[in-house]
Amino acid sequence: MKNSRDISIVPLQDDLLMTVAADNSGSVGEKREDEVNVPYDVVAYYGARVCVMETLAVGAGPRTFIIHSFNEENVWDSMVQGAQRAFKEVGLENIEIIGSTESNFSLKQSASSFTLIGSVKETGLRIGTTLEDTSYAVIGKPLVGEEIIRQRDEVLPLRFFQELCQLEGVYELVPVGSQGIGKELSVICEHPHDYGCSLPMDKSAGPSSCVLISYNPKIENQLKKLTGNLFYSIYKKADKNL
């Protein structure tokens, strides 16, 4: 199945599809030589957050979460708790969590990887659903590394993301990753270079600190009311120059 999103779609049987979302982090954790020092439950929380957003964005339901930890064995419980916190924020408290820890060798820097398996019926897949009358916006701000901690109020909360997924008039949602808003816009927009934003278009959004959406212009006021100062319009450059 052709797919340009950061999630794998695998046909199973009849009209059932399996989804596979993944994220990883390196040099982020509690080791002395890490570039970003945060507790491991925070590492796992944001890893799970990315996977959850990618999965829910295409209309799929999460099933199994896999943690690959290249950190000490004694941090496993902390990582599980961080992942569970992310799932709880979107009402998913019974997700199976499995994984493995590298216990034979010790790394000087932290390394973690996360995978979320989900499923969706083909009729419910939310890819390529943007309509011609669309407007675009970014909810949240692209942030990475220490910015995520220092500017926490500018990170899109998972509860807002879940509401956006359920809001009638929102066509598609694309969590923004390390390649920035511009790359994600090219996924759902035929002429992405025709558009601009007050946010930097090529800045990494780290653990999906923001999401790109396409939506019916009629719900813009509703969107702004829901998301407040996290709403950033994407405008046509030609219109901006008028």
C-alpha positions in Angstrom: 0.0 0.0 0.0 1.4 3.4 -1.1 2.0 5.7 1.9 4.0 8.9 2.3 3.4 9.3 6.1 5.8 8.4 8.9 3.8 5.3 9.7 3.7 1.9 8.0 0.4 0.5 6.8 0.3 -3.2 6.3 -2.7 -5.1 4.9 -3.7 -8.1 7.0 -7.0 -9.8 6.0 -10.3 -8.6 4.5 -10.2 -4.8 5.1 -8.1 -4.9 8.3 -4.8 -3.0 8.3 -2.0 -3.1 10.7 -0.2 0.2 11.5 3.4 0.5 12.8 4.7 3.8 14.3 8.2 4.3 15.7 10.3 6.8 17.4 13.8 6.9 19.0 16.0 9.1 21.1 19.8 9.2 21.5 21.8 11.0 24.1 18.7 11.8 26.0 18.4 10.5 29.6 20.1 10.3 32.9 23.7 9.5 31.9 26.5 11.9 32.5 27.5 12.3 28.8 23.9 12.8 27.6 23.2 16.0 25.6 19.8 16.4 27.2 19.4 15.3 30.9 15.9 14.2 31.8 14.5 11.2 33.7 13.8 8.1 31.7 10.1 8.2 32.4 10.1 11.5 30.5 12.1 9.9 27.6 9.5 7.1 27.3 6.6 9.5 27.7 7.6 11.5 24.7 8.5 8.4 22.7 5.1 7.0 23.4 3.5 10.4 22.6 5.0 10.4 19.1 3.8 6.9 18.4 0.3 7.6 19.7 0.0 10.7 17.6 1.1 9.0 14.4 -1.3 6.1 15.1 -4.4 8.2 16.1 -3.8 10.6 13.2 -4.5 7.9 10.6 -7.6 6.7 12.5 -6.0 3.6 13.9 -6.4 2.1 17.4 -3.2 1.3 19.4 -2.7 -2.3 20.4 0.9 -3.1 21.6 3.7 -0.8 22.6 7.3 -2.0 22.4 10.2 -0.4 24.3 13.8 -1.0 23.2 16.0 0.3 26.0 19.8 0.4 25.7 20.0 1.8 29.2 20.4 0.1 32.6 17.9 -2.6 33.6 16.9 -0.7 36.7 15.2 2.1 34.6 12.7 -0.3 32.9 9.9 0.3 35.3 10.4 4.1 35.0 10.1 3.9 31.2 7.0 1.8 31.4 5.4 4.3 33.8 6.3 7.2 31.4 4.7 5.4 28.4 1.6 4.6 30.5 1.2 8.2 31.4 1.0 9.1 27.7 -1.6 6.5 27.0 -3.6 7.5 30.0 -3.8 11.1 28.7 -5.8 9.8 25.7 -7.9 7.3 27.7 -5.8 4.2 26.7 -5.0 2.5 29.9 -4.9 -1.2 28.8 -2.2 -1.1 26.1 0.1 -4.1 26.3 3.7 -3.0 26.9 6.6 -5.3 26.0 10.3 -4.9 25.1 13.9 -5.6 25.8 16.8 -4.1 27.7 20.4 -4.3 26.6 21.9 -5.8 29.8 25.2 -7.3 28.4 26.9 -4.0 27.7 26.8 -0.5 29.1 26.7 2.6 26.8 28.2 5.9 27.8 25.1 7.7 26.4 21.4 6.8 26.7 19.6 5.3 23.7 15.9 4.3 23.5 13.6 3.2 20.7 9.8 2.8 20.7 7.3 1.1 18.4 3.5 1.1 18.6 1.4 -1.5 16.7 -2.1 -0.6 15.9 -5.0 -1.6 13.6 -7.7 0.1 11.5 -10.2 -1.0 9.0 -9.4 0.2 5.5 -12.6 2.2 5.4 -11.5 4.1 8.5 -8.0 5.0 7.3 -7.4 8.7 7.5 -4.9 9.3 4.7 -5.6 11.3 1.6 -8.8 12.7 3.1 -7.9 16.4 2.6 -10.6 18.1 0.5 -10.2 20.9 -2.1 -11.7 23.7 0.1 -9.1 23.2 2.7 -7.2 25.5 5.0 -4.0 24.6 6.8 -2.7 25.4 10.3 -0.1 24.2 12.8 -1.2 23.6 16.4 1.7 23.9 18.8 5.2 25.2 18.2 8.2 23.3 16.7 10.5 22.6 19.6 13.4 20.2 20.3 15.7 19.1 23.1 15.8 21.3 26.1 13.2 23.6 24.5 10.6 20.9 25.2 11.2 21.3 28.9 11.7 25.1 29.0 8.8 25.9 26.8 6.4 23.2 27.9 3.3 25.5 27.5 4.0 25.7 23.8 3.9 22.0 23.2 0.6 20.6 21.9 -1.0 18.6 24.8 -2.1 15.1 23.9 -5.7 15.9 25.1 -5.9 18.7 22.5 -4.6 16.4 19.8 -7.2 13.8 20.6 -9.9 16.4 20.4 -8.6 17.5 17.0 -8.8 13.9 15.8 -12.5 13.8 16.8 -13.4 17.3 15.5 -15.7 17.3 12.5 -14.2 19.4 9.7 -10.6 18.5 10.4 -9.6 16.5 7.3 -6.1 15.3 8.1 -3.6 15.5 10.9 0.2 15.1 10.4 2.4 15.1 13.5 5.5 17.3 12.7 8.8 15.5 13.1 12.5 16.3 12.8 12.3 17.6 9.2 9.9 20.3 10.1 6.5 21.8 9.0 7.5 22.2 5.4 8.2 18.5 4.9 4.9 17.5 6.4 3.0 20.1 4.4 4.3 18.4 1.2 2.6 15.2 2.4 -0.9 16.6 2.2 -0.5 19.7 0.0 0.1 19.6 -3.8 1.9 23.0 -3.9 3.6 23.4 -0.4 6.0 26.1 -1.6 3.0 28.4 -2.2 2.5 28.6 1.6 4.1 30.3 4.5 3.8 30.5 8.3 5.0 32.7 11.1 6.8 29.6 12.4 10.0 28.4 10.9 9.1 25.8 8.2 12.2 23.7 8.5 12.8 23.5 12.2 12.6 20.2 14.0 9.6 19.6 16.1 11.4 17.0 18.2 8.8 14.6 19.7 6.0 16.0 17.6 5.6 19.1 19.7 3.1 20.4 17.1 0.8 19.0 14.5 -0.1 20.1 10.9 -3.8 20.0 10.1 -6.0 20.5 7.0 -9.5 21.7 7.8 -12.7 23.2 6.6 -12.4 27.0 6.8 -15.8 27.2 8.4 -14.5 25.7 11.7 -11.5 28.0 12.0 -13.0 30.0 14.9 -13.9 26.8 16.7 -10.3 25.6 16.2 -8.9 28.9 17.6 -11.2 28.7 20.6 -10.1 25.1 21.3 -6.3 25.7 20.9 -5.9 29.4 21.8 -2.3 30.7 21.3 -1.2 27.3 20.0 -2.9 28.0 16.7 -0.7 29.2 13.8 -2.2 29.8 10.5 -0.6 28.6 7.2 -1.3 31.2 4.6 -0.8 31.5 0.8 2.2 33.7 0.2 0.4 35.5 -2.7 -2.4 36.5 -0.3 0.0 37.7 2.3 1.7 40.1 -0.2 -1.6 41.8 -1.2 
